[in-house]
């Protein structure tokens, strides 16, 4: 009987101590989800505020120490992905610092400084956490199932909104549905990419699709559905999985949307079928037009914080507005470099690699969201870069092991 999950592969240059990175992942993503659910229900107060920033500050020292140990073990050799991502973050910080000195909006400055911290932590987590390790699989799978059960149990009229069905003492600290969906999708991806048995994957696909539908985050739902055929294409040994996938998609397509709309009237997902009636889509279109006008007026340097808090363009054009043409082009370079490197190195390689699939899934999600819905400081970008660094490290380790056997 084949193993359900892919076996662990040692990561070159990383001490075999997955504990800190695994704990950091669990605290930042499943931990954030459960904390926010509890304060939304009014079970606990917001003792840690919004949670993510406080926990991120606390996690930075141990994650930095893990990175230092990895660099020391590799003879102080810094990977190219570390250099590229590190340079981008340094440039990002310089832009924020200069504009802060000249009186840029303090709320936007604070948001971007926290984004830099989040990028660093998430990159280090996905670079150093071995998601194929058995204990990590057990904890991430358990977290995913508990998160799904929470969504199913507490949803009302097709919507999971903790602040609406509970009586929170600190409603201003309750996370948005997008933030909860982010935690869910990142946990789902780390599980599904290391699941080898088709039947288990199909069950997890159905659970994730239903949970994200009830959550109401349309972008994250579309991103997850976008992954399903790519994962099966990579994992397939013959045509049978595609038959299963075609049957699943056909079954979903045969369901009358109006029937579901009547059953779940509060779901925001229905706006995907008619974006002209979506206030969110209209607002995003107007913000994109504003960003294009800003870029036309300031094509080289951009215009940092030239919008009110929350008034940013919901796509990668936000990088051009805040970081100028250099920041925009450099970010595109990193995304294209990563995607091209994965296409060139991993798709036709046997045996199949969970590390490759995780990096590929995250870069695809990041590209999709940056084009359609998210700003340049979206966390999926940092996760994708870290997972790519992880994959390249495991690839080099595997190559050296093969050479040593000859």
Buried (B, 14 or more C-beta within 10 A) or exposed (E): EEEBBBEBBEBBBBEEEBEBBBBBBBBBBBBBBBBBBBBBBBEBEBEBEBBBBEBBEEBBEBBEEBBEBBBEEBEEEEBEBBEBBEEBBEBBEEBBEEBBEEEBBEEBBBBBBBBBBBBBBBBBBBBBBBBBBEEBBEBBBEBBBBBBEBBEEBBEEBBBBBBBBBEBEBBEBBBEBBBBBBBBBBBBBBBBBBBBBBEBBBEBBEBBBBBBBBBBBBBBBBBBBEBBBEBBEBBBEEEEBEEBBEEBEEEEEEEEEEEBBEEBEBBBBBBBEEEEEBEEBEEBEEBBEBBBEBBEEBEEEBBBBBBEEEBBBBBBBBBBBBBBBBBBEBBBEBBEBBBEBBEEBBEEEEEBBBBBBBBBBBBBBBBBBBEBBBBBBBBBBBBBBBBBBBBBBBBBBBEEEEEEEE
